[in-house]
Amino acid sequence: MTRLRLDLGDRDDGVVETAIRRALHDFNVETTGLRDGRMLVGSLRDESGRLVGGLYGWTWGATAFIDLLWVDAALRDQGIGSRLLDAAESEARLRGCHQVVLDTHGFQAPGFYLARGYIERGRVDGYPVGSYQLHLAKPLT
């Protein structure tokens, strides 16, 4: 039997995440036959080129998944998050997606998403302590 060594820590040079993502992607494609996965990445930059907002996710199997959406604190409440989300939803429709799925915490932006037609599909209380995580989805009609 092959001896295996487990290393567990709090740092990654990107190699572990990249390898795991690639292996899971390959498994998912092999298992489902769906080969339409594409990254969905948007950025907003100021005049100097500094990143002031962004969105990171992907589309696959007629669903868009938004993993990250961020707007610089100094620029919040100016419609930038809506601009990013609208652009992602439009692109998802062009790619044939019928829904967008994402997660947010209670202290982040649940009201932002709920006001834009996202529907709560799951909730984990106590993650993190004193708050919760919501799993949200929005149909794209």
Backbone torsions as a table, in degrees:
resi	resn	phi	psi	omega
1	MET	NA	138.6	179.0
2	THR	-70.8	134.7	177.0
3	ARG	-83.9	131.3	-179.4
4	LEU	-114.3	142.0	178.4
5	ARG	-113.4	125.2	177.5
6	LEU	-97.5	125.7	173.2
7	ASP	-115.1	127.9	178.5
8	LEU	-130.1	129.4	-177.9
9	GLY	-157.8	-161.4	-177.3
10	ASP	-121.9	21.5	178.7
11	ARG	-136.5	148.3	176.5
12	ASP	-143.0	132.9	177.6
13	ASP	-85.1	9.5	-179.0
14	GLY	96.4	-18.7	-177.2
15	VAL	-68.2	-46.3	-177.2
16	VAL	-64.7	-50.2	-179.6
17	GLU	-59.2	-46.2	-179.4
18	THR	-60.9	-44.0	-179.0
19	ALA	-65.5	-42.4	-180.0
20	ILE	-66.6	-44.8	178.5
21	ARG	-59.6	-43.0	-179.9
22	ARG	-64.4	-45.4	-179.1
23	ALA	-63.5	-42.8	178.4
24	LEU	-67.1	-40.0	176.6
25	HIS	-58.4	-49.2	-179.1
26	ASP	-60.8	-42.9	178.1
27	PHE	-62.3	-46.3	-178.5
28	ASN	-61.5	-42.8	178.8
29	VAL	-64.8	-45.8	-179.6
30	GLU	-62.0	-40.6	-175.8
31	THR	-74.6	-41.0	-174.8
32	THR	-95.9	-23.4	-173.8
33	GLY	79.5	-0.3	-179.9
34	LEU	-85.2	115.7	-175.8
35	ARG	-114.9	22.7	-173.7
36	ASP	-97.2	14.0	-177.6
37	GLY	-64.8	133.4	178.4
38	ARG	-144.7	145.3	175.3
39	MET	-67.7	152.8	176.8
40	LEU	-132.7	99.7	-172.1
41	VAL	-130.2	127.5	177.7
42	GLY	-130.5	146.7	178.3
43	SER	-140.5	147.3	172.6
44	LEU	-122.0	130.2	-177.3
45	ARG	-126.6	149.2	176.5
46	ASP	-82.4	-176.3	-175.8
47	GLU	-59.1	-28.5	-179.4
48	SER	-85.6	-4.9	-179.4
49	GLY	93.7	0.2	-179.9
50	ARG	-70.8	133.2	177.8
51	LEU	-67.4	123.5	-179.5
52	VAL	-119.1	-5.8	177.4
53	GLY	-170.8	151.7	-179.8
54	GLY	-166.4	163.7	-179.6
55	LEU	-139.5	137.6	-178.7
56	TYR	-137.2	129.2	177.8
57	GLY	-174.4	-151.7	-179.1
58	TRP	-161.6	166.7	170.6
59	THR	-120.4	143.5	179.3
60	TRP	-169.4	134.0	175.3
61	GLY	61.0	39.8	178.0
62	ALA	67.7	21.0	176.6
63	THR	-132.4	139.7	171.3
64	ALA	-100.5	135.0	175.4
65	PHE	-118.2	123.1	176.8
66	ILE	-99.9	111.7	-178.8
67	ASP	-85.2	-39.8	-176.9
68	LEU	-139.6	136.8	170.2
69	LEU	-141.7	125.3	-174.9
70	TRP	-142.8	141.8	172.9
71	VAL	-131.0	134.3	177.6
72	ASP	-51.9	136.8	-175.0
73	ALA	-54.5	-37.0	-177.4
74	ALA	-70.1	-14.9	-175.9
75	LEU	-113.5	7.6	-179.1
76	ARG	-71.5	160.7	-178.7
77	ASP	63.7	30.2	176.5
78	GLN	-123.5	11.6	178.1
79	GLY	86.9	5.3	-177.9
80	ILE	-69.8	-43.1	177.1
81	GLY	-61.0	-41.3	177.3
82	SER	-62.8	-40.2	178.9
83	ARG	-61.8	-44.8	178.1
84	LEU	-62.9	-47.2	-177.6
85	LEU	-65.6	-42.6	177.9
86	ASP	-60.3	-43.1	179.6
87	ALA	-63.3	-42.5	179.6
88	ALA	-64.7	-42.3	179.1
89	GLU	-64.6	-40.8	178.2
90	SER	-62.7	-44.6	178.3
91	GLU	-64.5	-39.2	178.5
92	ALA	-60.6	-42.5	177.5
93	ARG	-61.0	-44.5	179.0
94	LEU	-60.2	-30.2	179.2
95	ARG	-86.4	4.3	177.0
96	GLY	86.0	15.4	179.9
97	CYS	-76.8	143.8	177.7
98	HIS	-105.5	-4.1	179.5
99	GLN	-159.1	159.8	171.6
100	VAL	-120.7	137.2	-178.9
101	VAL	-125.1	142.5	177.6
102	LEU	-160.4	168.4	175.4
103	ASP	-121.7	148.4	172.8
104	THR	-149.4	157.0	176.5
105	HIS	-97.1	158.7	-179.6
106	GLY	-58.3	-28.8	-179.8
107	PHE	-90.4	-2.6	-179.6
108	GLN	-93.3	-96.1	-170.7
109	ALA	-144.4	41.9	-179.1
110	PRO	-59.6	-39.8	179.5
111	GLY	-62.0	-36.7	177.5
112	PHE	-57.8	-48.3	-177.6
113	TYR	-74.1	-42.3	-179.5
114	LEU	-60.8	-38.2	178.9
115	ALA	-67.5	-17.5	-179.3
116	ARG	-103.8	19.8	173.3
117	GLY	92.1	6.2	176.8
118	TYR	-78.0	144.7	-175.3
119	ILE	-118.3	134.7	178.4
120	GLU	-67.6	126.1	179.1
121	ARG	-114.3	-11.5	178.9
122	GLY	-172.2	156.0	-178.0
123	ARG	-145.7	136.6	175.9
124	VAL	-120.9	103.3	178.1
125	ASP	-73.5	147.6	178.5
126	GLY	81.1	10.4	176.1
127	TYR	-122.0	103.5	-7.1
128	PRO	-78.2	177.9	179.0
129	VAL	-49.5	131.2	178.7
130	GLY	85.0	1.2	179.7
131	SER	-143.5	-154.7	-178.9
132	TYR	-158.7	165.7	173.0
133	GLN	-118.0	137.6	176.1
134	LEU	-111.6	141.3	171.5
135	HIS	-105.4	119.9	-173.5
136	LEU	-121.1	152.4	175.0
137	ALA	-142.4	150.6	176.6
138	LYS	-133.2	124.6	174.3
139	PRO	-71.5	140.7	175.6
140	LEU	-104.9	103.3	-177.2
141	THR	-101.0	NA	NA
